[in-house]
Amino acid sequence: MQGGTAQTENDAPIMNPRHMIMKLPGEKAEEFILMLPFTPRAKDNLSAWMVARNDGQKYGKLVVYRFPKDKLIFGPKQIIGRINQDAEVSRQISLWDQGGSQVIQGSLLVIPIEESLVYVRPLYLKAASGKIPELKRVIVAYENKIAMEETLEAGLAKIFGTAESQVKSSEETPTREASVDSSKESLLQQATAAYQSAINAQRDGDWGRYGEEIKKLGEVLSKLQQ
C-alpha cells in the first residue's frame, strides 16, 4: 500500500502498514499512528488491526484491536476476490482489454469505521499508445456491498443508499428527505475531496498530510454510515 506499486487483478494483496491520524477506541484525542490489518492464520477474513503509536510518551507502543468474533469482516484478499468476481467489474475490464488498453488496479485503501471497514480501490487505464495511466473507476466495498463508479462520491452514494433516499423523497416527506439528501450529498463531496487530497499527498510523499486526509475521510464515512 504505502509506497508500493499498483496491483493487477491476479496479484496477491500485500498489506503494508499505513499512516493515518485517528482517535483510537477508548481514547480522547486523535493521534498519528501506523495501522496494519490482520487475518487469522490459514484464513482470509479480518480478525484485528494493529497500530503502532507515534505521539509523545506513547511512541512505539503497539496496540491490537480485535473485531467481534460473531461478526464476519472480509479481509483484503477476500475483498479483492469479490471485486474480481463482480459481474459489472469483470465486464468493464473485459471491454477495456478488448480495446487493447492495460487495466491497472491501484493499491487497496483500508479505512476503519466503527466495528467494520470500508475498502477503496482505484482502477486505472493505460492506453496502448499512452504513457500515463488515467483514473477511470473507483471501487468501494463495504460489508457485502461492492460499487464501481466513475468517482468515489458516486461509489459511496451507491453503497450507503443515497440514491435510494432521493427516490423516496418524492413519495414521503419531501422537505425532510430533501434536507437529509442535501446533507448526504455534502458528505459525499467532502469524502471525494479528502480522498483526492490523500492520493496527492501519497504521490508527493507527504505522509503527515496523507494521515490528516485519511482521518477526514474516515470521519465522513462514519457519518454516512449513521
C-alpha positions as CSV (number, residue, x, y, z in Angstrom):
1,M,0.0,0.0,0.0
2,Q,2.1,2.9,1.2
3,G,5.0,3.4,-1.2
4,G,4.1,0.2,-3.0
5,T,3.3,-0.4,-6.7
6,A,-0.2,-0.9,-8.0
7,Q,-1.6,-4.4,-8.1
8,T,-3.1,-6.1,-11.0
9,E,-6.2,-8.3,-10.7
10,N,-4.2,-11.5,-10.3
11,D,-1.7,-10.3,-7.7
12,A,-2.0,-11.5,-4.1
13,P,-2.7,-8.4,-1.9
14,I,0.3,-7.3,0.1
15,M,-0.9,-5.2,3.0
16,N,1.8,-2.8,4.2
17,P,1.3,-0.6,7.2
18,R,-0.4,2.8,6.5
19,H,0.0,6.0,8.4
20,M,-3.1,7.9,9.4
21,I,-4.4,10.3,12.1
22,M,-7.4,9.0,14.1
23,K,-8.9,8.7,17.6
24,L,-8.3,5.2,18.8
25,P,-11.2,3.4,20.6
26,G,-11.3,4.4,24.2
27,E,-9.0,7.5,23.7
28,K,-10.0,11.1,24.0
29,A,-7.6,12.7,21.5
30,E,-6.6,11.9,17.9
31,E,-3.0,10.7,17.3
32,F,-0.6,9.8,14.5
33,I,-0.5,6.0,14.0
34,L,0.8,3.3,11.7
35,M,-2.1,0.8,11.1
36,L,-2.0,-2.8,9.7
37,P,-4.9,-5.1,9.3
38,F,-4.5,-8.8,10.4
39,T,-6.1,-12.0,9.2
40,P,-6.0,-15.3,11.2
41,R,-3.5,-17.9,10.1
42,A,-4.8,-20.0,7.2
43,K,-7.9,-17.8,7.0
44,D,-8.8,-14.8,4.9
45,N,-11.3,-12.9,7.0
46,L,-10.1,-10.0,9.0
47,S,-9.8,-10.6,12.7
48,A,-8.0,-7.5,14.0
49,W,-5.9,-4.4,13.2
50,M,-2.8,-3.4,15.0
51,V,-1.4,0.1,15.4
52,A,2.0,1.5,16.3
53,R,1.6,4.7,18.2
54,N,3.8,7.6,17.2
55,D,3.0,10.5,19.6
56,G,4.7,11.6,22.8
57,Q,5.2,9.1,25.6
58,K,3.1,6.5,23.7
59,Y,5.6,6.5,20.8
60,G,6.5,2.9,19.8
61,K,3.7,1.2,21.7
62,L,1.8,-1.5,19.9
63,V,-2.0,-2.0,20.4
64,V,-4.2,-4.7,18.8
65,Y,-7.9,-4.1,18.3
66,R,-9.9,-7.3,17.6
67,F,-13.2,-7.4,15.8
68,P,-16.2,-9.2,17.4
69,K,-15.9,-13.0,16.8
70,D,-19.6,-13.1,15.9
71,K,-19.2,-10.6,13.1
72,L,-17.6,-11.5,9.7
73,I,-15.3,-8.8,8.4
74,F,-13.9,-9.5,4.9
75,G,-10.1,-9.4,4.7
76,P,-8.2,-7.7,1.9
77,K,-7.7,-11.0,-0.1
78,Q,-11.5,-11.7,0.1
79,I,-12.3,-8.2,-1.0
80,I,-10.0,-8.3,-4.0
81,G,-11.5,-11.7,-4.9
82,R,-15.0,-10.3,-4.6
83,I,-14.0,-7.3,-6.8
84,N,-12.6,-9.6,-9.5
85,Q,-15.6,-11.8,-9.4
86,D,-18.1,-9.0,-9.5
87,A,-20.1,-9.2,-12.8
88,E,-20.0,-5.4,-13.5
89,V,-16.3,-5.1,-12.8
90,S,-15.4,-8.1,-14.9
91,R,-17.5,-6.9,-17.8
92,Q,-15.9,-3.5,-17.8
93,I,-12.4,-4.8,-17.5
94,S,-13.0,-7.2,-20.4
95,L,-14.3,-4.3,-22.6
96,W,-11.1,-2.3,-21.8
97,D,-8.9,-5.4,-22.5
98,Q,-10.6,-5.9,-25.9
99,G,-9.7,-2.3,-26.8
100,G,-6.0,-3.0,-26.3
101,S,-5.7,-1.0,-23.1
102,Q,-4.0,-2.1,-19.9
103,V,-6.1,-2.1,-16.7
104,I,-4.2,-1.4,-13.5
105,Q,-5.8,-2.0,-10.2
106,G,-4.4,0.5,-7.7
107,S,-3.5,0.0,-4.1
108,L,-6.3,-1.1,-1.7
109,L,-7.1,1.6,0.8
110,V,-8.5,0.3,4.2
111,I,-10.4,2.7,6.4
112,P,-11.7,1.6,9.9
113,I,-15.2,2.9,10.8
114,E,-16.9,1.8,14.0
115,E,-16.6,-2.1,14.1
116,S,-16.1,-2.5,10.4
117,L,-14.0,-1.4,7.4
118,V,-14.5,0.4,4.1
119,Y,-12.2,-0.6,1.3
120,V,-11.5,1.7,-1.6
121,R,-9.6,0.7,-4.8
122,P,-9.0,2.9,-7.9
123,L,-8.9,1.4,-11.4
124,Y,-6.5,3.0,-13.9
125,L,-6.5,2.6,-17.7
126,K,-3.3,2.8,-19.7
127,A,-3.8,3.1,-23.5
128,A,-1.6,1.1,-25.8
129,S,0.0,4.3,-27.1
130,G,-0.1,6.2,-23.8
131,K,2.5,6.5,-21.0
132,I,0.4,7.9,-18.1
133,P,-2.4,5.7,-16.7
134,E,-5.8,7.5,-16.4
135,L,-8.1,7.0,-13.4
136,K,-11.3,5.5,-14.9
137,R,-13.2,4.0,-12.0
138,V,-13.3,3.9,-8.2
139,I,-14.4,0.7,-6.4
140,V,-15.9,0.9,-2.9
141,A,-16.5,-2.2,-0.8
142,Y,-18.4,-2.3,2.5
143,E,-19.6,-5.4,4.2
144,N,-21.5,-7.4,1.4
145,K,-21.7,-4.4,-1.0
146,I,-19.5,-3.6,-3.9
147,A,-19.9,-0.5,-6.1
148,M,-17.8,0.6,-9.1
149,E,-18.4,4.2,-10.3
150,E,-16.6,6.9,-12.1
151,T,-16.0,8.8,-8.8
152,L,-15.6,8.0,-5.2
153,E,-18.6,10.2,-4.5
154,A,-20.9,8.1,-6.7
155,G,-19.5,4.9,-5.3
156,L,-20.2,5.9,-1.7
157,A,-23.7,7.1,-2.7
158,K,-24.4,3.7,-4.1
159,I,-23.0,1.8,-1.1
160,F,-24.7,4.0,1.6
161,G,-28.1,4.3,-0.2
162,T,-28.2,8.0,-1.0
163,A,-29.6,7.3,-4.4
164,E,-32.5,5.3,-2.9
165,S,-33.3,8.1,-0.4
166,Q,-33.5,10.6,-3.3
167,V,-36.3,8.4,-4.9
168,K,-38.1,8.1,-1.6
169,S,-38.1,11.9,-1.1
170,S,-40.7,12.4,-3.7
171,E,-43.0,9.8,-2.2
172,E,-42.9,10.5,1.5
173,T,-41.9,13.7,3.3
174,P,-40.3,15.9,0.6
175,T,-38.9,18.7,2.9
176,R,-37.3,16.4,5.5
177,E,-36.0,13.9,2.9
178,A,-34.6,16.7,0.7
179,S,-32.7,18.1,3.8
180,V,-31.3,14.6,4.5
181,D,-30.3,14.1,0.9
182,S,-28.6,17.5,0.8
183,S,-26.6,16.7,4.0
184,K,-25.5,13.3,2.5
185,E,-24.6,15.0,-0.8
186,S,-22.3,17.4,1.1
187,L,-20.7,14.4,3.0
188,L,-20.1,12.6,-0.3
189,Q,-18.4,15.7,-1.7
190,Q,-16.2,16.0,1.4
191,A,-15.2,12.3,1.1
192,T,-14.2,12.8,-2.5
193,A,-12.1,15.9,-1.7
194,A,-10.4,14.1,1.2
195,Y,-9.7,11.0,-0.9
196,Q,-8.2,13.0,-3.8
197,S,-6.0,15.1,-1.3
198,A,-4.8,11.8,0.3
199,I,-3.8,10.4,-3.1
200,N,-2.0,13.6,-4.0
201,A,-0.2,13.6,-0.6
202,Q,0.8,9.9,-1.1
203,R,2.2,10.7,-4.5
204,D,4.2,13.6,-3.0
205,G,5.5,11.5,-0.1
206,D,3.8,13.9,2.4
207,W,2.7,11.3,5.0
208,G,1.7,13.9,7.6
209,R,-0.8,15.5,5.2
210,Y,-1.8,12.0,4.0
211,G,-2.7,11.0,7.5
212,E,-4.8,14.1,8.0
213,E,-6.8,13.5,4.8
214,I,-7.4,9.8,5.7
215,K,-8.6,10.9,9.1
216,K,-11.1,13.3,7.4
217,L,-12.2,10.5,5.1
218,G,-12.8,8.1,8.0
219,E,-14.8,10.7,9.9
220,V,-17.0,11.4,6.8
221,L,-17.6,7.7,6.2
222,S,-18.6,7.2,9.8
223,K,-21.3,10.0,9.4
224,L,-22.5,8.4,6.2
225,Q,-22.9,5.1,8.0
226,Q,-25.3,6.6,10.5
